[in-house]
Amino acid sequence: MKTIGKQIRKYRNEKGYTQEQLGKLLGVSTQAVSKWENGGTPDIELLPILSDVLGVSIDALFGCSDQDEAVKLARRLNHMPSDAAYRYAFHMCWAINIGLLEDISLIDKYLDFFSGPPSGDADLKDYYTKIMQDSGMATVRISDDFRHFFLMTEPQDGIKNYIGNIEALRNVFAVFADERMLKIIFYMYSRLNTPVTTAVISSKTGIAEDELEDCMETLCRSNLATRIVITTLNGETNAYKFRQESSVMPLLCIADEITRTYYCDFISTFRRTRPLL
């Protein structure tokens, strides 16, 4: 119980509050705050309020570290069925997003927003929350059941140094700009990732086999597919599997987000003092 006094002093100082200011926010006297910080303990009903005012969890007030919180979350997810774990993880991502908005009034207002569109507009299906700050950025899509989350911490020397190879980026976008490539990608991702021949791909996409070989060669060079040589009674033939599914799917989701013209920036904030790149 001595720990809580040390933690209250620590987080009070981090917030820049005097004992008097903290007492006023909590509706207690300066003497009460001083007593806590010197070995006393607040009443249990004050802990949620104290947690909110200091912007930390109740566990943190008792000395549990961020690592402890991360371990608890990891263990909880690990013991859940997969579908429930993903839903719970997304709720945690949403909580992260709301917390990064730096407005404590939004936490209670929007933390449980999953029951329906905030505007009551039944025709508006796409809602986004976007945060752009010097420390990083986060975006959330909360459109009915189609939801995804992106979080990036800002590198010390900026983003451009990491994605500044214009030629490499141009090659990636050239692949996705080709209608034939997109047809192949959508077909390949709509099936289990087992080897498939160009004859099958051709029949499913309507692309001639001679064109397909060139397309698959490009996809292999782009590290999106791998070629496997299969020996049959009629000789050897090429078959293909896809790679980097976890990279392509987020790209397609974000590209779809860019195409939207009828959507709502549910919550957005742009607080940057430097360029994005």
NUGUMI-689927 format. One record per residue: residue number from 0; y, x, z of N, C-alpha, C in turn. Coordinates in Angstrom, 2 decimals. Example, Ala and Ser with C-alpha at 12.3 -4.5 7.8 and 13.67 -1.06 7.14 Angstrom:
BEGIN
  pator      nyy      nxx      nzz     cayy     caxx     cazz      cyy      cxx      czz
      0    -5.69    13.19     7.80    -4.50    12.30     7.80    -3.30    13.20     7.80
      1    -2.25    12.85     7.08    -1.06    13.67     7.14     0.03    12.90     7.87
END
This chain:
BEGIN
  pator      nyy      nxx      nzz     cayy     caxx     cazz      cyy      cxx      czz
      0    -1.20     0.82     0.00     0.00     0.00     0.00     1.26     0.86     0.00
      1     1.11     2.14     0.45     2.27     3.04     0.40     2.68     3.31    -1.04
      2     1.68     3.24    -1.93     1.95     3.55    -3.34     2.98     2.61    -3.93
      3     2.92     1.34    -3.57     3.80     0.36    -4.22     5.26     0.67    -3.96
      4     5.58     1.19    -2.76     6.96     1.57    -2.46     7.44     2.69    -3.36
      5     6.57     3.68    -3.57     6.93     4.79    -4.45     7.11     4.31    -5.89
      6     6.25     3.37    -6.30     6.35     2.85    -7.66     7.61     2.02    -7.85
      7     7.96     1.22    -6.85     9.19     0.42    -6.95    10.40     1.35    -7.09
      8    10.44     2.41    -6.28    11.55     3.37    -6.39    11.56     4.02    -7.76
      9    10.39     4.42    -8.24    10.30     5.09    -9.54    10.82     4.20   -10.66
     10    10.33     2.96   -10.72    10.72     2.07   -11.83    12.15     1.55   -11.65
     11    12.59     1.43   -10.42    14.00     1.03   -10.18    14.94     2.10   -10.72
     12    14.62     3.36   -10.43    15.45     4.46   -10.92    15.41     4.55   -12.44
     13    14.23     4.30   -13.04    14.12     4.34   -14.49    14.99     3.26   -15.14
     14    15.11     2.12   -14.47    15.97     1.04   -14.96    17.44     1.29   -14.66
     15    17.72     2.22   -13.78    19.11     2.51   -13.41    19.69     1.53   -12.41
     16    18.82     0.82   -11.68    19.28    -0.14   -10.68    19.48     0.55    -9.34
     17    20.51     0.13    -8.61    20.62     0.50    -7.21    19.72    -0.44    -6.41
     18    19.50    -0.11    -5.15    18.71    -1.01    -4.30    19.40    -2.36    -4.18
     19    20.71    -2.35    -4.13    21.47    -3.60    -4.02    21.30    -4.45    -5.28
     20    21.40    -3.81    -6.46    21.25    -4.55    -7.71    19.86    -5.15    -7.84
     21    18.82    -4.37    -7.49    17.47    -4.88    -7.56    17.28    -6.05    -6.60
     22    17.85    -5.91    -5.41    17.75    -6.99    -4.43    18.37    -8.28    -4.95
     23    19.52    -8.18    -5.60    20.17    -9.38    -6.14    19.33   -10.02    -7.23
     24    18.72    -9.20    -8.08    17.87    -9.73    -9.14    16.65   -10.46    -8.58
     25    16.21   -10.01    -7.42    15.01   -10.60    -6.80    15.33   -11.68    -5.78
     26    16.63   -11.76    -5.41    17.02   -12.74    -4.39    16.67   -12.30    -2.99
     27    16.65   -10.98    -2.76    16.38   -10.44    -1.41    17.50    -9.49    -1.05
     28    17.49    -9.03     0.18    18.54    -8.14     0.66    18.28    -6.70     0.24
     29    19.35    -5.90     0.30    19.22    -4.46     0.03    18.28    -3.83     1.04
     30    18.35    -4.32     2.27    17.50    -3.78     3.33    16.02    -4.01     3.02
     31    15.71    -5.17     2.40    14.32    -5.47     2.07    13.80    -4.47     1.04
     32    14.62    -4.18     0.04    14.22    -3.21    -0.99    14.01    -1.84    -0.36
     33    14.95    -1.45     0.52    14.85    -0.16     1.20    13.57    -0.09     2.03
     34    13.23    -1.20     2.69    12.03    -1.25     3.53    10.77    -1.05     2.67
     35    10.74    -1.71     1.48     9.59    -1.55     0.60     9.41    -0.09     0.20
     36    10.54     0.53    -0.18    10.47     1.89    -0.70    10.15     2.92     0.37
     37    10.21     2.52     1.61     9.91     3.42     2.72     8.62     3.04     3.43
     38     7.74     2.35     2.72     6.43     2.09     3.27     6.10     0.64     3.50
     39     7.07    -0.26     3.39     6.80    -1.68     3.54     6.23    -2.26     2.24
     40     5.89    -3.51     2.24     5.35    -4.15     1.03     6.04    -5.50     0.80
     41     6.33    -5.83    -0.45     6.94    -7.13    -0.74     5.92    -8.25    -0.56
     42     6.42    -9.46    -0.33     5.54   -10.61    -0.26     4.82   -10.76    -1.60
     43     3.60   -11.24    -1.53     2.76   -11.31    -2.74     3.37   -12.21    -3.81
     44     4.11   -13.28    -3.39     4.69   -14.17    -4.39     5.84   -13.51    -5.15
     45     6.36   -12.38    -4.63     7.44   -11.67    -5.31     6.92   -10.71    -6.39
     46     5.63   -10.41    -6.36     5.10    -9.40    -7.28     5.29    -9.77    -8.76
     47     5.02   -11.02    -9.18     5.27   -11.34   -10.60     6.74   -11.19   -10.99
     48     7.66   -11.60   -10.09     9.10   -11.47   -10.38     9.48   -10.00   -10.44
     49     8.99    -9.23    -9.48     9.28    -7.80    -9.44     8.76    -7.11   -10.70
     50     7.58    -7.53   -11.12     7.00    -6.98   -12.35     7.89    -7.26   -13.55
     51     8.38    -8.50   -13.66     9.25    -8.87   -14.78    10.57    -8.11   -14.75
     52    11.18    -8.03   -13.59    12.49    -7.38   -13.46    12.40    -5.89   -13.79
     53    11.33    -5.25   -13.36    11.18    -3.81   -13.61    10.52    -3.53   -14.96
     54    10.01    -4.59   -15.61     9.42    -4.41   -16.93     8.12    -3.66   -16.95
     55     7.32    -3.83   -15.88     6.01    -3.17   -15.80     4.98    -4.20   -15.34
     56     3.71    -3.85   -15.48     2.66    -4.75   -15.03     2.52    -4.67   -13.51
     57     1.90    -5.68   -12.92     1.62    -5.65   -11.49     0.70    -4.48   -11.16
     58    -0.25    -4.21   -12.06    -1.14    -3.06   -11.84    -0.34    -1.77   -11.74
     59     0.69    -1.65   -12.58     1.51    -0.43   -12.56     2.23    -0.29   -11.22
     60     2.62    -1.41   -10.62     3.27    -1.35    -9.31     2.33    -0.78    -8.25
     61     1.06    -0.93    -8.45     0.07    -0.39    -7.52    -0.45     0.97    -7.94
     62     0.21     1.57    -8.94    -0.11     2.94    -9.31    -1.10     3.12   -10.43
     63    -1.52     2.01   -11.05    -2.43     2.15   -12.19    -1.65     2.68   -13.39
     64    -2.19     3.67   -14.06    -1.48     4.30   -15.17    -1.69     3.51   -16.46
     65    -0.90     3.88   -17.48    -1.08     3.28   -18.80    -2.49     3.53   -19.32
     66    -3.03     4.72   -18.99    -4.39     5.03   -19.41    -5.39     4.07   -18.78
     67    -5.15     3.74   -17.50    -6.02     2.77   -16.83    -5.98     1.43   -17.56
     68    -4.76     1.01   -17.94    -4.61    -0.26   -18.65    -5.33    -0.21   -19.99
     69    -5.21     0.92   -20.70    -5.87     1.06   -22.00    -7.39     1.01   -21.84
     70    -7.90     1.65   -20.80    -9.35     1.63   -20.56    -9.82     0.22   -20.26
     71    -9.06    -0.52   -19.47    -9.43    -1.91   -19.15    -9.49    -2.75   -20.42
     72    -8.49    -2.57   -21.29    -8.47    -3.32   -22.54    -9.66    -2.95   -23.41
     73    -9.92    -1.65   -23.53   -11.04    -1.19   -24.36   -12.36    -1.75   -23.84
     74   -12.54    -1.73   -22.53   -13.78    -2.25   -21.95   -13.90    -3.76   -22.19
     75   -12.79    -4.45   -22.04   -12.82    -5.90   -22.24   -13.21    -6.24   -23.67
     76   -12.60    -5.56   -24.63   -12.94    -5.81   -26.03   -14.39    -5.45   -26.32
     77   -14.84    -4.36   -25.72   -16.20    -3.89   -25.96   -17.26    -4.89   -25.51
     78   -16.93    -5.69   -24.50   -17.90    -6.64   -23.95   -17.78    -8.03   -24.56
     79   -16.87    -8.21   -25.51   -16.69    -9.52   -26.14   -17.51    -9.61   -27.43
     80   -17.91   -10.83   -27.83   -18.44   -11.00   -29.19   -17.39   -10.57   -30.20
     81   -17.82   -10.10   -31.35   -16.91    -9.50   -32.32   -15.75   -10.42   -32.72
     82   -16.05   -11.70   -33.03   -14.98   -12.58   -33.48   -13.97   -12.83   -32.36
     83   -14.46   -13.00   -31.13   -13.55   -13.19   -29.99   -12.74   -11.94   -29.72
     84   -13.36   -10.77   -29.90   -12.66    -9.50   -29.66   -11.51    -9.33   -30.63
     85   -11.72    -9.69   -31.90   -10.64    -9.55   -32.88    -9.49   -10.52   -32.58
     86    -9.83   -11.75   -32.17    -8.77   -12.70   -31.83    -7.98   -12.21   -30.62
     87    -8.69   -11.72   -29.63    -8.01   -11.22   -28.43    -7.17    -9.99   -28.76
     88    -7.71    -9.10   -29.59    -6.97    -7.89   -29.98    -5.68    -8.26   -30.70
     89    -5.74    -9.31   -31.55    -4.52    -9.71   -32.25    -3.49   -10.25   -31.26
     90    -3.94   -10.98   -30.25    -3.01   -11.46   -29.22    -2.35   -10.27   -28.53
     91    -3.10    -9.21   -28.29    -2.53    -8.01   -27.68    -1.51    -7.36   -28.62
     92    -1.83    -7.36   -29.92    -0.88    -6.81   -30.90     0.41    -7.62   -30.90
     93     0.26    -8.95   -30.81     1.43    -9.82   -30.76     2.25    -9.51   -29.51
     94     1.58    -9.27   -28.38     2.27    -8.93   -27.14     3.02    -7.61   -27.29
     95     2.39    -6.64   -27.96     3.07    -5.37   -28.23     4.33    -5.59   -29.04
     96     4.22    -6.42   -30.07     5.36    -6.70   -30.94     6.51    -7.34   -30.16
     97     6.19    -8.35   -29.34     7.23    -9.02   -28.56     7.88    -8.05   -27.58
     98     7.05    -7.19   -26.97     7.59    -6.21   -26.02     8.53    -5.22   -26.69
     99     8.23    -4.84   -27.93     9.07    -3.86   -28.64    10.43    -4.43   -29.05
    100    10.60    -5.74   -28.98    11.87    -6.36   -29.35    12.98    -6.06   -28.35
    101    12.62    -5.52   -27.18    13.60    -5.09   -26.17    14.46    -6.24   -25.65
    102    13.90    -7.44   -25.66    14.62    -8.60   -25.13    13.65    -9.35   -24.22
    103    13.81    -9.18   -22.92    12.84    -9.75   -21.98    12.78   -11.27   -22.04
    104    13.88   -11.90   -22.50    13.90   -13.35   -22.57    12.92   -13.89   -23.61
    105    12.53   -13.04   -24.58    11.64   -13.48   -25.64    10.17   -13.51   -25.21
    106     9.86   -12.81   -24.13     8.46   -12.69   -23.73     7.88   -14.04   -23.36
    107     8.51   -14.72   -22.41     8.00   -16.04   -22.01     8.16   -17.07   -23.13
    108     9.19   -16.87   -23.96     9.49   -17.86   -25.00     8.48   -17.83   -26.13
    109     8.03   -16.64   -26.51     7.22   -16.53   -27.73     5.84   -15.89   -27.54
    110     5.51   -15.42   -26.36     4.25   -14.71   -26.20     3.05   -15.57   -26.55
    111     3.12   -16.85   -26.27     1.99   -17.74   -26.54     2.14   -18.51   -27.84
    112     2.96   -17.99   -28.75     3.17   -18.69   -30.02     1.97   -18.51   -30.94
    113     1.08   -19.49   -30.93    -0.02   -19.52   -31.87    -0.44   -20.95   -32.16
    114     0.28   -21.90   -31.64    -0.16   -23.29   -31.74     0.39   -24.01   -32.97
    115     1.40   -23.44   -33.64     1.96   -24.10   -34.81     3.28   -23.49   -35.21
    116     3.81   -23.85   -36.37     5.07   -23.28   -36.84     6.23   -23.64   -35.92
    117     7.10   -22.68   -35.59     8.19   -22.93   -34.65     9.23   -23.92   -35.16
    118     9.38   -24.01   -36.47    10.43   -24.87   -37.02     9.96   -26.31   -37.22
    119     8.64   -26.53   -37.11     8.10   -27.85   -37.38     8.02   -28.16   -38.86
    120     8.30   -27.17   -39.72     8.25   -27.36   -41.17     6.81   -27.19   -41.64
    121     6.14   -28.28   -41.94     4.72   -28.23   -42.31     4.50   -27.52   -43.64
    122     5.54   -27.46   -44.50     5.38   -26.85   -45.82     5.53   -25.33   -45.78
    123     6.14   -24.83   -44.72     6.39   -23.40   -44.62     5.22   -22.74   -43.90
    124     4.42   -21.98   -44.62     3.19   -21.46   -44.06     3.27   -20.00   -43.66
    125     4.26   -19.27   -44.15     4.32   -17.83   -43.91     5.42   -17.47   -42.92
    126     5.00   -16.87   -41.80     5.94   -16.45   -40.76     5.73   -14.96   -40.50
    127     6.83   -14.25   -40.36     6.77   -12.81   -40.15     7.70   -12.40   -39.01
    128     7.26   -11.41   -38.27     8.11   -10.75   -37.29     8.23    -9.29   -37.73
    129     9.46    -8.80   -37.83     9.67    -7.45   -38.34    10.62    -6.69   -37.43
    130    10.22    -5.48   -37.05    11.02    -4.63   -36.18    11.19    -3.28   -36.86
    131    12.43    -2.85   -37.02    12.74    -1.54   -37.58    13.65    -0.82   -36.59
    132    13.13     0.21   -35.93    13.90     0.97   -34.95    13.74     2.46   -35.22
    133    14.58     3.28   -34.62    14.48     4.72   -34.83    13.16     5.28   -34.29
    134    12.59     4.62   -33.30    11.35     5.11   -32.70    10.12     4.72   -33.51
    135    10.27     3.74   -34.40     9.14     3.29   -35.19     9.37     1.91   -35.76
    136     8.32     1.29   -36.25     8.43    -0.04   -36.84     7.15    -0.82   -36.61
    137     7.28    -2.14   -36.61     6.12    -3.01   -36.44     6.36    -4.29   -37.23
    138     5.33    -4.78   -37.87     5.41    -6.05   -38.58     4.18    -6.88   -38.25
    139     4.38    -8.18   -38.12     3.28    -9.10   -37.84     3.38   -10.27   -38.80
    140     2.25   -10.67   -39.37     2.18   -11.90   -40.15     1.37   -12.91   -39.35
    141     1.97   -14.06   -39.11     1.31   -15.09   -38.29     1.28   -16.39   -39.08
    142     0.63   -16.34   -40.24     0.60   -17.47   -41.17    -0.72   -18.21   -41.04
    143    -0.68   -19.32   -40.30    -1.90   -20.09   -40.06    -3.00   -19.14   -39.57
    144    -4.13   -19.07   -40.29    -5.22   -18.20   -39.86    -5.16   -16.81   -40.49
    145    -4.20   -16.57   -41.37    -4.11   -15.27   -42.03    -3.08   -14.42   -41.28
    146    -3.57   -13.54   -40.42    -2.67   -12.79   -39.55    -3.02   -11.31   -39.59
    147    -1.98   -10.48   -39.67    -2.22    -9.04   -39.58    -1.04    -8.35   -38.93
    148    -1.26    -7.12   -38.48    -0.30    -6.39   -37.65    -0.23    -4.95   -38.14
    149     0.99    -4.42   -38.23     1.18    -3.03   -38.62     2.12    -2.38   -37.60
    150     1.73    -1.21   -37.11     2.56    -0.49   -36.14     2.60     0.98   -36.53
    151     3.78     1.56   -36.54     3.91     2.98   -36.83     4.93     3.61   -35.90
    152     4.53     4.71   -35.25     5.49     5.49   -34.47     6.19     6.45   -35.42
    153     7.48     6.61   -35.26     8.27     7.44   -36.18     7.97     8.92   -35.96
    154     7.57     9.66   -37.00     7.37    11.10   -36.85     8.70    11.79   -36.49
    155     8.60    12.87   -35.76     9.81    13.59   -35.33    10.67    14.02   -36.51
    156    10.01    14.45   -37.59    10.75    14.94   -38.75    10.86    13.90   -39.86
    157    10.64    12.64   -39.51    10.82    11.57   -40.48     9.57    11.25   -41.28
    158     9.59    10.10   -41.96     8.44     9.62   -42.70     8.29    10.32   -44.05
    159     9.42    10.67   -44.65     9.41    11.16   -46.04     8.53    12.38   -46.22
    160     8.48    13.24   -45.21     7.69    14.46   -45.32     6.19    14.18   -45.43
    161     5.79    12.99   -45.04     4.37    12.65   -45.04     3.97    11.84   -46.28
    162     4.91    11.12   -46.86     4.57    10.30   -48.03     5.48    10.62   -49.21
    163     5.98    11.84   -49.26     6.98    12.20   -50.25     6.45    12.67   -51.59
    164     5.11    12.67   -51.77     4.53    13.11   -53.05     4.65    11.95   -54.04
    165     5.75    11.92   -54.76     6.05    10.81   -55.66     4.98    10.65   -56.73
    166     4.49    11.75   -57.26     3.50    11.68   -58.34     2.20    11.05   -57.83
    167     1.78    11.45   -56.63     0.55    10.89   -56.06     0.71     9.40   -55.80
    168     1.86     9.01   -55.30     2.12     7.58   -55.06     2.16     6.82   -56.37
    169     2.79     7.42   -57.38     2.88     6.76   -58.69     1.48     6.50   -59.25
    170     0.58     7.46   -59.08    -0.78     7.29   -59.58    -1.50     6.14   -58.88
    171    -1.29     6.02   -57.57    -1.91     4.92   -56.83    -1.39     3.58   -57.32
    172    -0.06     3.47   -57.43     0.52     2.20   -57.86     0.17     1.89   -59.32
    173    -0.03     2.93   -60.13    -0.43     2.70   -61.52    -1.80     2.05   -61.59
    174    -2.70     2.44   -60.70    -4.03     1.83   -60.67    -3.92     0.34   -60.35
    175    -3.14     0.01   -59.33    -3.04    -1.38   -58.92    -2.15    -2.21   -59.85
    176    -1.39    -1.54   -60.71    -0.56    -2.26   -61.67    -1.36    -2.67   -62.91
    177    -2.53    -2.09   -63.08    -3.38    -2.38   -64.24    -4.20    -3.64   -63.94
    178    -4.03    -4.67   -64.75    -4.73    -5.94   -64.53    -6.24    -5.76   -64.51
    179    -6.75    -4.89   -65.36    -8.20    -4.67   -65.39    -8.70    -4.08   -64.08
    180    -7.92    -3.13   -63.54    -8.30    -2.50   -62.27    -8.33    -3.53   -61.15
    181    -7.33    -4.39   -61.14    -7.30    -5.42   -60.09    -8.48    -6.37   -60.20
    182    -8.84    -6.73   -61.43   -10.01    -7.60   -61.61   -11.27    -6.93   -61.07
    183   -11.41    -5.63   -61.35   -12.58    -4.89   -60.87   -12.57    -4.81   -59.35
    184   -11.41    -4.48   -58.79   -11.30    -4.36   -57.34   -11.63    -5.68   -56.65
    185   -11.07    -6.77   -57.16   -11.34    -8.06   -56.55   -12.82    -8.44   -56.68
    186   -13.43    -8.12   -57.80   -14.85    -8.42   -57.93   -15.67    -7.56   -56.97
    187   -15.40    -6.26   -56.95   -16.20    -5.36   -56.11   -16.08    -5.72   -54.63
    188   -14.89    -6.16   -54.22   -14.71    -6.50   -52.80   -15.19    -7.90   -52.46
    189   -15.55    -8.67   -53.48   -16.03   -10.03   -53.22   -17.56   -10.05   -53.06
    190   -18.18    -8.89   -53.07   -19.63    -8.78   -52.96   -19.97    -7.71   -51.93
    191   -21.23    -7.67   -51.53   -21.67    -6.60   -50.65   -21.57    -5.27   -51.38
    192   -21.25    -4.22   -50.64   -20.98    -2.94   -51.28   -22.27    -2.17   -51.57
    193   -23.05    -2.71   -52.50   -24.25    -2.04   -53.01   -23.97    -1.59   -54.44
    194   -24.69    -0.59   -54.93   -24.42    -0.09   -56.29   -24.54    -1.20   -57.34
    195   -23.63    -1.18   -58.30   -23.63    -2.19   -59.35   -23.33    -1.50   -60.68
    196   -24.00    -1.92   -61.73   -23.84    -1.28   -63.03   -22.62    -1.84   -63.76
    197   -22.19    -1.10   -64.77   -21.04    -1.55   -65.55   -21.37    -2.83   -66.31
    198   -22.63    -3.01   -66.67   -23.01    -4.24   -67.38   -22.76    -5.46   -66.50
    199   -23.10    -5.35   -65.23   -22.87    -6.47   -64.31   -21.38    -6.67   -64.09
    200   -20.65    -5.57   -63.89   -19.20    -5.68   -63.67   -18.55    -6.32   -64.89
    201   -18.99    -5.93   -66.06   -18.44    -6.48   -67.30   -18.67    -7.99   -67.38
    202   -19.87    -8.41   -67.02   -20.19    -9.84   -67.10   -19.38   -10.66   -66.09
    203   -19.01   -10.06   -64.98   -18.28   -10.77   -63.93   -16.76   -10.73   -64.13
    204   -16.27    -9.73   -64.84   -14.82    -9.58   -65.00   -14.32    -9.91   -66.40
    205   -15.23    -9.94   -67.37   -14.81   -10.18   -68.76   -14.23    -8.97   -69.44
    206   -14.38    -7.80   -68.84   -13.87    -6.56   -69.43   -15.01    -5.90   -70.21
    207   -14.72    -5.49   -71.42   -15.75    -4.87   -72.27   -16.30    -3.61   -71.61
    208   -17.59    -3.35   -71.83   -18.25    -2.23   -71.16   -17.63    -0.88   -71.51
    209   -17.20    -0.71   -72.77   -16.62     0.57   -73.14   -15.30     0.80   -72.40
    210   -14.53    -0.28   -72.15   -13.30    -0.17   -71.37   -13.61     0.08   -69.90
    211   -14.69    -0.54   -69.44   -15.07    -0.42   -68.04   -15.37     1.01   -67.64
    212   -16.05     1.74   -68.50   -16.38     3.12   -68.16   -15.12     3.93   -67.91
    213   -14.09     3.71   -68.74   -12.82     4.41   -68.53   -12.16     3.97   -67.22
    214   -12.21     2.66   -66.94   -11.62     2.14   -65.71   -12.32     2.72   -64.48
    215   -13.65     2.73   -64.52   -14.40     3.24   -63.37   -14.17     4.73   -63.19
    216   -13.99     5.45   -64.29   -13.66     6.87   -64.19   -12.34     7.06   -63.45
    217   -11.36     6.22   -63.78   -10.06     6.29   -63.11   -10.20     5.96   -61.63
    218   -10.98     4.94   -61.31   -11.17     4.54   -59.91   -11.89     5.64   -59.12
    219   -12.81     6.34   -59.78   -13.48     7.46   -59.11   -12.51     8.61   -58.85
    220   -11.66     8.92   -59.84   -10.67     9.98   -59.66    -9.69     9.64   -58.55
    221    -9.44     8.33   -58.36    -8.50     7.87   -57.33    -9.17     7.71   -55.96
    222   -10.42     8.15   -55.87   -11.18     8.05   -54.62   -11.40     6.61   -54.17
    223   -11.38     5.68   -55.10   -11.63     4.28   -54.77   -13.08     3.88   -55.05
    224   -13.77     4.67   -55.84   -15.17     4.36   -56.18   -15.97     5.64   -56.26
    225   -17.28     5.51   -56.14   -18.17     6.65   -56.31   -19.24     6.28   -57.35
    226   -19.60     7.26   -58.15   -20.59     7.03   -59.19   -21.97     7.46   -58.71
    227   -22.95     6.64   -59.02   -24.35     6.94   -58.71   -25.15     6.83   -60.00
    228   -25.96     7.83   -60.31   -26.80     7.81   -61.52   -28.16     7.25   -61.15
    229   -28.54     6.17   -61.81   -29.81     5.50   -61.53   -30.75     5.72   -62.74
    230   -31.97     6.10   -62.44   -32.96     6.28   -63.50   -33.75     4.98   -63.67
    231   -33.77     4.46   -64.90   -34.51     3.24   -65.22   -35.54     3.54   -66.29
    232   -36.33     2.55   -66.66   -37.32     2.74   -67.73   -36.65     3.04   -69.06
    233   -35.40     2.60   -69.18   -34.67     2.84   -70.43   -33.80     4.08   -70.37
    234   -33.95     4.89   -69.32   -33.15     6.08   -69.19   -32.21     6.00   -68.00
    235   -31.23     6.87   -67.97   -30.28     6.92   -66.86   -29.08     6.02   -67.14
    236   -28.58     5.40   -66.08   -27.39     4.56   -66.21   -26.50     4.76   -64.99
    237   -25.22     4.53   -65.17   -24.28     4.69   -64.07   -24.17     3.40   -63.25
    238   -24.07     3.56   -61.94   -23.77     2.45   -61.04   -22.66     2.92   -60.11
    239   -21.96     1.97   -59.51   -20.77     2.31   -58.73   -20.74     1.58   -57.40
    240   -20.20     2.27   -56.41   -19.88     1.68   -55.11   -18.41     1.96   -54.82
    241   -17.83     1.14   -53.96   -16.42     1.33   -53.63   -16.26     2.12   -52.34
    242   -15.14     2.82   -52.24   -14.81     3.60   -51.06   -13.48     3.12   -50.49
    243   -13.17     3.55   -49.26   -11.85     3.35   -48.63   -11.46     1.88   -48.57
    244   -12.43     1.01   -48.27   -12.09    -0.41   -48.15   -11.01    -0.65   -47.11
    245   -11.04     0.14   -46.03   -10.09    -0.06   -44.94    -8.67     0.35   -45.34
    246    -8.53     1.10   -46.42    -7.20     1.46   -46.90    -6.69     0.45   -47.93
    247    -7.59    -0.01   -48.78    -7.18    -0.91   -49.86    -6.78    -2.28   -49.34
    248    -7.55    -2.83   -48.41    -7.27    -4.18   -47.94    -5.90    -4.32   -47.30
    249    -5.49    -3.41   -46.39    -4.11    -3.51   -45.88    -3.06    -3.42   -46.98
    250    -3.31    -2.57   -47.99    -2.36    -2.44   -49.09    -2.23    -3.77   -49.83
    251    -3.36    -4.43   -50.10    -3.31    -5.72   -50.78    -2.62    -6.79   -49.93
    252    -2.86    -6.76   -48.63    -2.21    -7.73   -47.73    -0.70    -7.54   -47.72
    253    -0.26    -6.28   -47.64     1.18    -6.01   -47.61     1.80    -6.34   -48.97
    254     1.08    -6.04   -50.06     1.59    -6.38   -51.40     1.76    -7.89   -51.53
    255     0.81    -8.65   -51.01     0.91   -10.11   -51.04     2.13   -10.56   -50.24
    256     2.37    -9.89   -49.12     3.54   -10.23   -48.29     4.84   -10.03   -49.07
    257     4.90    -8.95   -49.86     6.10    -8.66   -50.64     6.35    -9.73   -51.70
    258     5.28   -10.31   -52.23     5.43   -11.30   -53.30     5.97   -12.64   -52.81
    259     5.92   -12.88   -51.49     6.31   -14.19   -50.97     7.81   -14.43   -51.12
    260     8.16   -15.60   -51.63     9.57   -15.97   -51.76     9.96   -17.09   -50.80
    261     8.96   -17.77   -50.25     9.23   -18.88   -49.35     8.53   -18.58   -48.02
    262     9.28   -17.95   -47.13     8.72   -17.55   -45.85     9.83   -17.54   -44.82
    263     9.45   -17.32   -43.58    10.42   -17.33   -42.48    10.32   -16.01   -41.72
    264    11.45   -15.29   -41.60    11.51   -14.17   -40.68    11.64   -14.76   -39.28
    265    10.49   -15.02   -38.67    10.46   -15.71   -37.39    11.30   -14.99   -36.35
    266    11.03   -13.71   -36.17    11.87   -12.85   -35.32    12.02   -11.54   -36.07
    267    13.22   -11.04   -36.20    13.41    -9.76   -36.86    14.56    -9.00   -36.21
    268    14.43    -7.70   -36.19    15.49    -6.87   -35.64    15.54    -5.56   -36.41
    269    16.72    -5.10   -36.73    16.91    -3.85   -37.45    17.90    -3.01   -36.65
    270    17.36    -2.05   -35.91    18.20    -1.20   -35.07    17.91     0.26   -35.39
    271    18.40     0.68   -36.52    18.19     2.07   -36.93    19.53     2.74   -37.14
    272    19.56     4.00   -36.77    20.76     4.80   -36.99    20.52     5.87   -38.06
    273    19.34     5.79   -38.69    19.01     6.73   -39.75    18.27     5.99   -40.86
    274    18.21     6.57   -42.05    17.51     5.88   -43.17    16.03     5.70   -42.88
    275    15.42     4.77   -43.60    13.99     4.54   -43.43    13.16     5.73   -43.94
    276    13.62     6.40   -44.99    12.91     7.57   -45.52    13.78     8.81   -45.36
END
